[in-house]
């Protein structure tokens, strides 16, 4: 048996949402401890690293394997799932079809050949000295507000004011949100500032809005790292987003 498991629908839907915010397919690594993957979007701008421990499941049994998932199809299937449903996943040995069951539905999903999917990228070695931990909801709300006036946003840390800020400037409009030290759960107030595309952040923000807290790591004109837990600490997601470098 390659995989036989049952899981709360909301936990699995969150996991698929976290991945599909950036990619449409992935190589999923399955072993006795849980599931994991790392994938880069087609434009090489953003990367997602994801893991879900076996403790997140109601029941879980697996042997080490690698499977190719069409995340778009999975997301469409899970659109049918009701809140608090239990999903059963069954992948027998020597088959290329994942059996997905919930309520009275029985889906048979043909898996992708992992060899046709881009290999997991190696995470880049970068130094991001500035960091802040804040509410996922607050982070997403600011991203949504910024998208009204611009297609890009600057994230930064002011070491003098000991604060984290998000600034978006459009042709005529401007928005700035300052998070003071008492508004965040933690801040390492090292000077940092980079500009990012809101197209990516809007999709990531919808996922991060469910997180109790998100750790944002920043440098100067460096990628930003967004790290958070799900599934009562049994799931972990990390997004890495490349900066937009503005021409002088």
C-alpha positions in Angstrom: 0.0 0.0 0.0 1.6 3.3 -1.1 -1.0 5.5 0.8 -4.1 4.9 2.8 -5.3 7.7 5.0 -8.3 9.6 6.3 -8.2 13.4 7.1 -10.5 16.3 8.0 -11.6 18.0 4.7 -10.7 21.5 6.0 -7.1 20.5 6.7 -6.6 18.9 3.3 -8.3 21.8 1.5 -6.0 24.3 3.2 -3.0 22.2 2.1 -4.1 22.2 -1.5 -5.0 25.9 -1.4 -1.5 26.7 0.0 0.2 24.9 -3.0 -2.2 25.9 -5.7 -1.7 29.6 -4.8 1.6 29.3 -6.7 1.7 26.1 -8.8 -0.7 23.9 -10.7 1.1 20.7 -10.3 3.8 19.2 -7.9 5.8 16.1 -7.0 4.4 15.0 -3.7 6.8 13.0 -1.5 5.0 10.4 0.6 6.5 8.4 3.5 5.7 7.0 6.8 6.0 10.4 8.5 3.7 12.4 6.2 3.6 14.4 3.0 5.9 17.1 1.6 6.8 19.0 -1.5 8.7 22.0 -2.8 7.8 23.7 -6.1 8.5 26.9 -8.1 6.0 28.8 -10.2 6.5 28.8 -14.0 8.0 32.4 -13.9 10.6 31.4 -11.3 9.4 34.3 -9.1 7.9 32.4 -6.1 8.6 29.1 -4.3 6.4 27.1 -1.9 7.7 24.5 0.6 5.1 22.4 2.2 4.9 19.6 4.7 2.0 17.8 6.5 2.9 15.4 9.3 1.0 12.1 9.8 -0.4 13.5 13.0 -2.6 15.8 10.9 -4.5 12.8 9.7 -7.3 10.8 11.4 -5.5 7.6 10.2 -2.4 7.3 8.1 -0.4 4.4 6.5 2.1 4.9 3.8 5.3 3.6 2.1 7.9 5.8 0.6 7.0 7.0 -2.9 6.7 10.0 -5.1 3.5 10.9 -6.9 2.6 13.6 -9.4 -0.5 15.7 -8.5 -2.7 17.9 -10.7 -3.6 20.5 -8.1 -6.2 22.2 -10.3 -8.2 19.0 -10.5 -7.8 18.3 -6.8 -9.0 21.8 -6.0 -12.1 21.4 -8.2 -12.9 18.0 -6.5 -12.5 19.5 -3.0 -14.9 22.3 -4.0 -17.6 19.6 -3.6 -16.6 18.7 0.0 -18.7 19.9 2.9 -17.3 21.4 6.1 -16.3 18.8 8.6 -16.4 16.0 6.1 -13.8 13.3 6.3 -11.9 12.5 3.2 -10.4 9.0 2.5 -7.3 8.8 0.3 -6.4 5.4 -1.1 -3.4 4.8 -3.5 -2.9 1.0 -4.0 0.6 -0.2 -5.0 1.3 -0.4 -8.7 -1.6 1.9 -9.7 -1.6 5.4 -11.1 -5.0 6.4 -9.8 -5.7 8.1 -6.4 -9.0 7.0 -5.0 -10.7 10.0 -3.1 -13.9 9.3 -1.1 -16.2 11.6 0.9 -19.9 11.5 1.7 -21.3 9.4 -1.2 -18.7 10.6 -3.8 -16.0 8.3 -5.1 -13.4 9.9 -7.3 -10.6 8.1 -9.2 -7.9 10.7 -10.1 -5.3 9.7 -12.6 -1.9 10.8 -11.3 0.7 12.6 -13.3 4.1 11.1 -14.1 6.5 12.7 -11.6 9.2 12.6 -14.3 7.2 15.1 -16.4 7.1 17.6 -13.5 9.9 19.9 -12.7 12.2 18.6 -9.9 12.0 20.1 -6.5 14.2 23.2 -6.4 17.0 23.6 -3.8 16.1 26.5 -1.5 18.5 29.4 -2.1 21.0 30.4 0.6 20.1 34.0 1.5 20.6 36.1 4.6 17.3 37.7 5.7 18.2 39.5 9.0 15.0 41.4 9.5 12.0 39.5 10.7 8.5 40.2 12.1 5.7 37.9 13.3 2.2 39.1 12.9 -1.4 38.0 12.4 -2.1 36.4 9.0 -5.4 38.2 8.8 -3.7 41.7 9.4 -1.1 40.8 6.7 -3.8 39.8 4.2 -6.0 42.8 4.9 -3.1 45.2 4.1 -2.3 43.3 0.9 -5.9 43.6 -0.2 -6.0 47.3 0.7 -2.7 48.0 -1.2 -4.0 46.1 -4.3 -6.7 48.8 -4.7 -4.1 51.5 -5.5 -1.1 49.6 -7.0 0.3 46.4 -8.5 3.3 46.5 -6.2 4.1 46.9 -2.5 7.2 47.6 -0.4 7.7 45.7 2.8 10.2 47.0 5.2 11.5 47.3 8.8 12.4 50.6 10.4 15.0 49.9 13.0 14.7 53.4 14.6 10.9 53.2 15.0 11.1 49.5 15.7 8.3 48.9 13.3 7.2 46.9 10.3 5.7 48.8 7.3 3.8 48.0 4.1 3.7 50.8 1.5 2.0 50.9 -1.9 2.1 53.8 -4.4 0.0 54.1 -7.5 -0.1 56.8 -10.1 -2.3 59.1 -8.0 -3.0 57.2 -4.7 -0.9 56.0 -1.8 -1.4 53.7 1.1 0.9 53.1 4.1 0.3 50.7 7.0 2.7 50.8 9.9 2.8 48.0 12.5 4.2 49.3 15.7 6.2 47.0 18.1 3.1 46.5 20.3 1.0 45.4 17.3 3.2 42.5 16.3 4.1 39.3 18.2 7.8 39.7 17.5 10.2 41.9 15.6 13.9 41.8 14.9 14.3 45.4 13.9 17.1 45.2 11.4 16.9 47.6 8.5 15.1 45.9 5.5 13.1 47.0 2.5 12.1 45.3 -0.7 9.5 45.8 -3.4 7.1 42.9 -4.4 4.4 42.1 -7.0 0.9 42.2 -5.5 -0.2 39.6 -8.1 1.7 37.0 -6.2 1.0 38.4 -2.7 -2.8 38.5 -3.2 -2.9 34.7 -3.9 -0.5 34.0 -1.0 -2.3 36.4 1.3 -5.6 34.5 0.9 -3.9 31.4 2.3 -1.9 33.3 5.0 -5.2 34.9 6.2 -6.0 31.6 7.9 -2.8 31.5 9.9 -2.8 32.7 13.5 0.6 34.2 12.9 3.0 34.5 10.0 6.8 35.1 10.2 8.0 37.5 7.5 11.8 37.5 6.9 13.3 40.4 4.9 16.5 41.9 3.6 17.4 44.9 1.4 16.3 44.2 -2.2 16.2 40.5 -1.3 13.4 37.9 -1.5 10.9 37.8 1.3 10.1 34.6 3.2 6.7 34.0 4.7 6.5 31.0 7.1 3.5 29.7 9.0 1.9 26.6 10.5 -1.5 25.0 9.9 -3.4 21.9 11.0 -2.7 22.6 14.7 1.0 22.8 14.1 1.2 19.6 12.1 1.3 21.4 8.7 3.9 23.9 7.7 4.1 26.3 4.7 6.9 28.5 3.5 6.6 30.9 0.6 9.7 32.6 -0.9 9.0 35.6 -3.2 11.6 37.3 -5.4 11.7 41.1 -5.2 10.8 43.5 -8.0 13.9 45.6 -8.9 12.9 49.0 -10.1 15.0 50.6 -12.9 16.6 53.9 -11.9 
